[in-house]
Amino acid sequence: RSGMLEVLRQDYVRTARAKGVTEPRVLVWHALRNALIPVITVASIQFGTLLGGTVVVETVFARDGVGRMLVLAILQKEFPSVQGAVLILALAYTFSNLIADLSYGFIDPRIRYT
């Protein structure tokens, strides 16, 4: 919310309104697109917390999944299984950050990757 309010006070939003652009278009095309960048960053970081939470939930509620397999492999000292589960979780987290970084270029045209 604070990011959106900050963007709405920017000069380019004021200029768009002065040019006669409709309010919904100003909000979506000019304000929301620039306010989404911090939201996407936080969401991609929170994905790591979500992955860690699945390990706890699968263990507590005895649900089968990668998290429970990881805990059982650690308890039974099956190091190849631990490495595989950690690799899967790390790749999922890395992929989510990659998607977030690539989406910045679509949301804000000022951001270009060379």
MDTraj code that builds the backbone (N, CA, C; nanometers):
import mdtraj as md
import numpy as np

residues = "ARG SER GLY MET LEU GLU VAL LEU ARG GLN ASP TYR VAL ARG THR ALA ARG ALA LYS GLY VAL THR GLU PRO ARG VAL LEU VAL TRP HIS ALA LEU ARG ASN ALA LEU ILE PRO VAL ILE THR VAL ALA SER ILE GLN PHE GLY THR LEU LEU GLY GLY THR VAL VAL VAL GLU THR VAL PHE ALA ARG ASP GLY VAL GLY ARG MET LEU VAL LEU ALA ILE LEU GLN LYS GLU PHE PRO SER VAL GLN GLY ALA VAL LEU ILE LEU ALA LEU ALA TYR THR PHE SER ASN LEU ILE ALA ASP LEU SER TYR GLY PHE ILE ASP PRO ARG ILE ARG TYR THR".split()
xyz = np.array([
    [0.0826, -0.1185, 0.0000],
    [0.0000, 0.0000, 0.0000],
    [0.0867, 0.1245, 0.0000],
    [0.1882, 0.1267, 0.0833],
    [0.2732, 0.2456, 0.0899],
    [0.3504, 0.2651, -0.0400],
    [0.3901, 0.1552, -0.1037],
    [0.4586, 0.1663, -0.2323],
    [0.3695, 0.2265, -0.3387],
    [0.2430, 0.1863, -0.3393],
    [0.1475, 0.2408, -0.4362],
    [0.1234, 0.3892, -0.4102],
    [0.1105, 0.4276, -0.2847],
    [0.0908, 0.5691, -0.2521],
    [0.2123, 0.6522, -0.2909],
    [0.3304, 0.5956, -0.2736],
    [0.4519, 0.6664, -0.3123],
    [0.4584, 0.6851, -0.4633],
    [0.4219, 0.5823, -0.5377],
    [0.4236, 0.5912, -0.6837],
    [0.3197, 0.6916, -0.7322],
    [0.2050, 0.6967, -0.6664],
    [0.1001, 0.7908, -0.7082],
    [0.1422, 0.9364, -0.6908],
    [0.2432, 0.9628, -0.6087],
    [0.2927, 1.0992, -0.5902],
    [0.4039, 1.1355, -0.6881],
    [0.4434, 1.0433, -0.7738],
    [0.5525, 1.0694, -0.8675],
    [0.5089, 1.1653, -0.9782],
    [0.6077, 1.2280, -1.0403],
    [0.5803, 1.3267, -1.1445],
    [0.5154, 1.2651, -1.2673],
    [0.5566, 1.1445, -1.3063],
    [0.5014, 1.0864, -1.4287],
    [0.3537, 1.0512, -1.4136],
    [0.3083, 1.0211, -1.2919],
    [0.1654, 0.9968, -1.2693],
    [0.0895, 1.1288, -1.2790],
    [0.1454, 1.2325, -1.2225],
    [0.0838, 1.3645, -1.2308],
    [0.0780, 1.4122, -1.3762],
    [0.1831, 1.3849, -1.4522],
    [0.1856, 1.4226, -1.5934],
    [0.0807, 1.3459, -1.6724],
    [0.0661, 1.2174, -1.6456],
    [-0.0349, 1.1376, -1.7160],
    [-0.1749, 1.1897, -1.6864],
    [-0.1999, 1.2262, -1.5634],
    [-0.3313, 1.2825, -1.5292],
    [-0.3522, 1.4169, -1.5985],
    [-0.2463, 1.4978, -1.6072],
    [-0.2573, 1.6282, -1.6730],
    [-0.2832, 1.6136, -1.8226],
    [-0.2332, 1.5061, -1.8826],
    [-0.2576, 1.4815, -2.0249],
    [-0.3996, 1.4341, -2.0516],
    [-0.4735, 1.3997, -1.9479],
    [-0.6111, 1.3576, -1.9644],
    [-0.6305, 1.2074, -1.9715],
    [-0.5318, 1.1317, -1.9295],
    [-0.5440, 0.9861, -1.9273],
    [-0.6455, 0.9487, -1.8193],
    [-0.7295, 0.8504, -1.8499],
    [-0.8327, 0.8111, -1.7539],
    [-0.7689, 0.7554, -1.6263],
    [-0.8406, 0.7694, -1.5170],
    [-0.7875, 0.7272, -1.3868],
    [-0.7566, 0.5775, -1.3798],
    [-0.8425, 0.4881, -1.4330],
    [-0.8053, 0.3460, -1.4296],
    [-0.6772, 0.3161, -1.5079],
    [-0.6597, 0.3826, -1.6201],
    [-0.5377, 0.3602, -1.6989],
    [-0.4146, 0.4136, -1.6249],
    [-0.4290, 0.5262, -1.5586],
    [-0.3179, 0.5805, -1.4794],
    [-0.2814, 0.4834, -1.3680],
    [-0.3833, 0.4289, -1.3015],
    [-0.3567, 0.3377, -1.1902],
    [-0.2907, 0.2089, -1.2368],
    [-0.3397, 0.1513, -1.3477],
    [-0.2878, 0.0219, -1.3927],
    [-0.1558, 0.0369, -1.4665],
    [-0.1505, 0.1240, -1.5664],
    [-0.0328, 0.1310, -1.6528],
    [0.0826, 0.2081, -1.5927],
    [0.0533, 0.3112, -1.5163],
    [0.1617, 0.3947, -1.4659],
    [0.1963, 0.3648, -1.3201],
    [0.0965, 0.3493, -1.2367],
    [0.1239, 0.3345, -1.0937],
    [0.1443, 0.1891, -1.0527],
    [0.0503, 0.1027, -1.0882],
    [0.0561, -0.0360, -1.0414],
    [0.1794, -0.1093, -1.0930],
    [0.2145, -0.0869, -1.2181],
    [0.3304, -0.1566, -1.2737],
    [0.4578, -0.1227, -1.1975],
    [0.4743, 0.0024, -1.1587],
    [0.5946, 0.0404, -1.0849],
    [0.5871, 0.0016, -0.9379],
    [0.4674, -0.0094, -0.8842],
    [0.4533, -0.0487, -0.7438],
    [0.4646, -0.1996, -0.7257],
    [0.4551, -0.2773, -0.8333],
    [0.4596, -0.4233, -0.8224],
    [0.5999, -0.4792, -0.7998],
    [0.7026, -0.4055, -0.8332],
    [0.8389, -0.4595, -0.8242],
    [0.8750, -0.5013, -0.6812],
    [0.8534, -0.4191, -0.5784],
    [0.8833, -0.4670, -0.4428],
    [0.7949, -0.5838, -0.3994],
    [0.6709, -0.5860, -0.4467],
    [0.5802, -0.6953, -0.4109],
    [0.6308, -0.8270, -0.4688],
    [0.6764, -0.8247, -0.5923],
    [0.7290, -0.9462, -0.6556],
    [0.8557, -0.9917, -0.5846],
    [0.9398, -0.8980, -0.5447],
    [1.0625, -0.9331, -0.4729],
    [1.0303, -1.0041, -0.3418],
    [0.9385, -0.9491, -0.2655],
    [0.9012, -1.0093, -0.1369],
    [0.8348, -1.1447, -0.1588],
    [0.7507, -1.1556, -0.2614],
    [0.6827, -1.2825, -0.2882],
    [0.7822, -1.3916, -0.3249],
    [0.8841, -1.3578, -0.4035],
    [0.9818, -1.4605, -0.4401],
    [1.0671, -1.5017, -0.3205],
    [1.0954, -1.4090, -0.2303],
    [1.1706, -1.4434, -0.1096],
    [1.0845, -1.5281, -0.0157],
    [0.9567, -1.4955, -0.0063],
    [0.8663, -1.5714, 0.0794],
    [0.8455, -1.7138, 0.0283],
    [0.8714, -1.7364, -0.0991],
    [0.8606, -1.8713, -0.1530],
    [0.9580, -1.9652, -0.0818],
    [1.0754, -1.9146, -0.0444],
    [1.1701, -1.9945, 0.0324],
    [1.1157, -2.0322, 0.1688],
    [1.0466, -1.9398, 0.2323],
    [0.9824, -1.9688, 0.3603],
    [0.8733, -2.0734, 0.3426],
    [0.8011, -2.0639, 0.2324],
    [0.6973, -2.1619, 0.2020],
    [0.7574, -2.3015, 0.1853],
    [0.8717, -2.3098, 0.1181],
    [0.9378, -2.4398, 0.1022],
    [0.9820, -2.4955, 0.2373],
    [1.0367, -2.4099, 0.3222],
    [1.0755, -2.4543, 0.4560],
    [0.9560, -2.4954, 0.5394],
    [0.8449, -2.4274, 0.5211],
    [0.7230, -2.4619, 0.5933],
    [0.6668, -2.5958, 0.5517],
    [0.6854, -2.6329, 0.4252],
    [0.6351, -2.7633, 0.3815],
    [0.7087, -2.8765, 0.4512],
    [0.8361, -2.8565, 0.4795],
    [0.9123, -2.9596, 0.5510],
    [0.8514, -2.9813, 0.6891],
    [0.8195, -2.8728, 0.7576],
    [0.7619, -2.8828, 0.8917],
    [0.6221, -2.9435, 0.8867],
    [0.5386, -2.8954, 0.7955],
    [0.3999, -2.9430, 0.7876],
    [0.3949, -3.0903, 0.7498],
    [0.4768, -3.1312, 0.6530],
    [0.4769, -3.2719, 0.6128],
    [0.5249, -3.3617, 0.7258],
    [0.6166, -3.3128, 0.8066],
    [0.6657, -3.3929, 0.9187],
    [0.5619, -3.4007, 1.0304],
    [0.5022, -3.2886, 1.0646],
    [0.4060, -3.2853, 1.1751],
    [0.2817, -3.3665, 1.1423],
    [0.2303, -3.3532, 1.0205],
    [0.1054, -3.4197, 0.9845],
    [0.1264, -3.5513, 0.9094],
    [0.2499, -3.6002, 0.9039],
    [0.2848, -3.7292, 0.8436],
    [0.2341, -3.7405, 0.6998],
    [0.2506, -3.6338, 0.6238],
    [0.2143, -3.6343, 0.4823],
    [0.3385, -3.6695, 0.4015],
    [0.3206, -3.7481, 0.2978],
    [0.4343, -3.7844, 0.2141],
    [0.4681, -3.6697, 0.1193],
    [0.5958, -3.6435, 0.1071],
    [0.6423, -3.5373, 0.0191],
    [0.7928, -3.5234, 0.0308],
    [0.8454, -3.4245, -0.0388],
    [0.9900, -3.4029, -0.0382],
    [1.0374, -3.3626, 0.1016],
    [0.9593, -3.2829, 0.1721],
    [0.9988, -3.2404, 0.3065],
    [1.0096, -3.3560, 0.4037],
    [0.9115, -3.4439, 0.4023],
    [0.9153, -3.5601, 0.4919],
    [1.0285, -3.6542, 0.4519],
    [1.0477, -3.6704, 0.3215],
    [1.1575, -3.7543, 0.2758],
    [1.2915, -3.6974, 0.3228],
    [1.3041, -3.5656, 0.3200],
    [1.4271, -3.5019, 0.3651],
    [1.4512, -3.5284, 0.5136],
    [1.3494, -3.5135, 0.5945],
    [1.3639, -3.5365, 0.7389],
    [1.3986, -3.6824, 0.7670],
    [1.3287, -3.7756, 0.7020],
    [1.3582, -3.9180, 0.7231],
    [1.4984, -3.9535, 0.6754],
    [1.5408, -3.8943, 0.5646],
    [1.6754, -3.9218, 0.5140],
    [1.7815, -3.8677, 0.6095],
    [1.7553, -3.7541, 0.6702],
    [1.8499, -3.6994, 0.7681],
    [1.8572, -3.7899, 0.8904],
    [1.7409, -3.8355, 0.9396],
    [1.7391, -3.9210, 1.0582],
    [1.8052, -4.0559, 1.0330],
    [1.7932, -4.1073, 0.9102],
    [1.8519, -4.2373, 0.8767],
    [1.9913, -4.2242, 0.8161],
    [2.0418, -4.1023, 0.8084],
    [2.1761, -4.0733, 0.7556],
    [2.1951, -4.1249, 0.6133],
    [2.0949, -4.1047, 0.5295],
    [2.1037, -4.1379, 0.3875],
    [2.1460, -4.0112, 0.3136],
    [2.2754, -3.9911, 0.3041],
    [2.3268, -3.8654, 0.2515],
    [2.2949, -3.8410, 0.1040],
    [2.2938, -3.9415, 0.0168],
    [2.2527, -3.9133, -0.1216],
    [2.1079, -3.8642, -0.1317],
    [2.0196, -3.9183, -0.0486],
    [1.8805, -3.8719, -0.0483],
    [1.8707, -3.7293, 0.0050],
    [1.9502, -3.6986, 0.1065],
    [1.9520, -3.5624, 0.1605],
    [1.9999, -3.4652, 0.0532],
    [2.1057, -3.5024, -0.0162],
    [2.1576, -3.4157, -0.1218],
    [2.0547, -3.3956, -0.2328],
    [1.9845, -3.5011, -0.2696],
    [1.8829, -3.4905, -0.3739],
    [1.7674, -3.4004, -0.3332],
    [1.7195, -3.4162, -0.2103],
    [1.6078, -3.3337, -0.1630],
    [1.6488, -3.1874, -0.1506],
    [1.7681, -3.1637, -0.0980],
    [1.8166, -3.0260, -0.0862],
    [1.8356, -2.9649, -0.2247],
    [1.8838, -3.0443, -0.3193],
    [1.9008, -2.9956, -0.4561],
    [1.7668, -2.9572, -0.5176],
    [1.6651, -3.0390, -0.4979],
    [1.5316, -3.0088, -0.5515],
    [1.4771, -2.8800, -0.4904],
    [1.4885, -2.8654, -0.3593],
    [1.4385, -2.7448, -0.2931],
    [1.5182, -2.6211, -0.3347],
    [1.6492, -2.6354, -0.3481],
    [1.7318, -2.5216, -0.3901],
    [1.7012, -2.4811, -0.5337],
    [1.6790, -2.5781, -0.6211],
    [1.6434, -2.5460, -0.7596],
    [1.5076, -2.4771, -0.7677],
    [1.4125, -2.5202, -0.6872],
    [1.2806, -2.4558, -0.6860],
    [1.2925, -2.3108, -0.6398],
    [1.3721, -2.2864, -0.5370],
    [1.3908, -2.1503, -0.4870],
    [1.4648, -2.0640, -0.5892],
    [1.5681, -2.1194, -0.6503],
    [1.6433, -2.0461, -0.7517],
    [1.5563, -2.0145, -0.8724],
    [1.4739, -2.1095, -0.9134],
    [1.3849, -2.0883, -1.0271],
    [1.2818, -1.9797, -0.9965],
    [1.2314, -1.9764, -0.8737],
    [1.1341, -1.8716, -0.8384],
    [1.1994, -1.7337, -0.8412],
    [1.3241, -1.7243, -0.7973],
    [1.3949, -1.5964, -0.8043],
    [1.4252, -1.5570, -0.9481],
    [1.4555, -1.6550, -1.0329],
    [1.4790, -1.6264, -1.1742],
    [1.3527, -1.5724, -1.2403],
    [1.2398, -1.6351, -1.2118],
    [1.1119, -1.5883, -1.2669],
    [1.0829, -1.4458, -1.2190],
    [1.1100, -1.4181, -1.0927],
    [1.0870, -1.2831, -1.0395],
    [1.1772, -1.1817, -1.1096],
    [1.3045, -1.2150, -1.1276],
    [1.3965, -1.1228, -1.1935],
    [1.3580, -1.0985, -1.3388],
    [1.3160, -1.2025, -1.4083],
    [1.2756, -1.1850, -1.5477],
    [1.1454, -1.1068, -1.5593],
    [1.0581, -1.1205, -1.4611],
    [0.9315, -1.0465, -1.4667],
    [0.9527, -0.8968, -1.4468],
    [1.0627, -0.8560, -1.3840],
    [1.0903, -0.7137, -1.3689],
    [1.0991, -0.6453, -1.5052],
    [1.1603, -0.7119, -1.6018],
    [1.1737, -0.6542, -1.7352],
    [1.0412, -0.6368, -1.8061],
    [0.9447, -0.7247, -1.7785],
    [0.8127, -0.7112, -1.8401],
    [0.7292, -0.6040, -1.7710],
    [0.7450, -0.5927, -1.6409],
    [0.6648, -0.4968, -1.5652],
    [0.7165, -0.3546, -1.5844],
    [0.8467, -0.3363, -1.5744],
    [0.9057, -0.2033, -1.5864],
    [0.9950, -0.2001, -1.7098],
    [0.9548, -0.1306, -1.8157],
    [1.0344, -0.1306, -1.9387],
    [1.1697, -0.0616, -1.9239],
    [1.1920, 0.0116, -1.8163],
    [1.3228, 0.0741, -1.7958],
    [1.4289, -0.0285, -1.7593],
    [1.3867, -0.1441, -1.7100],
    [1.4807, -0.2490, -1.6710],
    [1.5079, -0.3354, -1.7929],
    [1.6319, -0.3410, -1.8340],
    [1.6716, -0.4217, -1.9494],
    [1.7874, -0.5120, -1.9094],
    [1.7857, -0.6325, -1.9632],
    [1.8928, -0.7279, -1.9370],
    [1.9780, -0.7396, -2.0621],
    [2.1078, -0.7243, -2.0457],
    [2.1970, -0.7353, -2.1616],
    [2.2817, -0.8583, -2.1516],
])
top = md.Topology()
chain = top.add_chain()
for i, resn in enumerate(residues, 1):
    res = top.add_residue(resn, chain, resSeq=i)
    for name in ("N", "CA", "C"):
        top.add_atom(name, md.element.get_by_symbol(name[0]), res)
traj = md.Trajectory(xyz[None], top)
